[in-house]
């Protein structure tokens, strides 16, 4: 890949084959604008084409790459600083890449999640937006892919992109379903608590906007947190991490419940049809606060305890 700084041309950047062109390079740019332009074009170069949309541009791989690679930069800043993003030390590490000005990366990451991932969560995985080709559907697709990263990490996102049979939006939603099917063959699937449906949740303490996902998801008495989850045909169960057995929560599946659930213990979701479902955890009155780490989804019934002899 070659990077060209061009004195002329329309302000902005463009990727073509193995070249990235930054036009009007002498124009004043903020540090964040430089980062966004390079990461955006690197997304077009490194990710499969995802489109074809009518607005704001034909392929969503640029915006996905922009968001994803700047998330990874924030994560690396935390590793370098020894304190997780968005600590002051991690933010200072990113700001130190530039001679002047703050990068304002934390605001960018939070704003991007609100404009894309929260749109996908709010509209739901079965929204008509999945079939559209306008700007909202463009952001909806980016939000879905960022949610996959937040929920499952790099491996599942990579599998989703590789299993997409084409470049239409529907191909990538199909890719995720196939990635889940393959992952379920290897055992339980872990979903990070930071992939919660924030617009549908009610939390006394808002989560922290971390590098790759929301973090420090804490349930206090009276709080509720919801997640979308894709289940396969057949029996399913879920358990909550960490395994604090003294904390008992209430679990709802598709708003039906409650089922009592304690940390570390699996609870049956019954036999479910393949497709998208919702899981909601409620902390009843008197419940001590608990910081959730993950939900572990299994496609088999939870093991029954052995009878006492």
Secondary structure, 3 states (H helix, E strand, C coil): CEEEECCCCCCEEEEECCEEEEECCCCCCCHHHHHHHHHHHHHHHHCCCCECCCCCCCECHHHHHHHHHHHHHHHHHHHHHCCCCCCHHHHHHHHCCCCCCCCCHHHHHHHHHHHCHHHHHHHCCCCHHHHCCCHHHHHHHHHHHHHHHHHHCHHHHHHHHHHCCCCCHHHHHHHHHHHHHHHHHCCCEEEEHHHCCHHHCECCCCCEECCCCEECEEECCCCEEEEEEEECCEEEEEEEECCCCCCEEEEEECCEEEEEEECCCCEEEEEECCEEEEEEEECCCCCCCEEECEEEEECCCCCCCCCCC
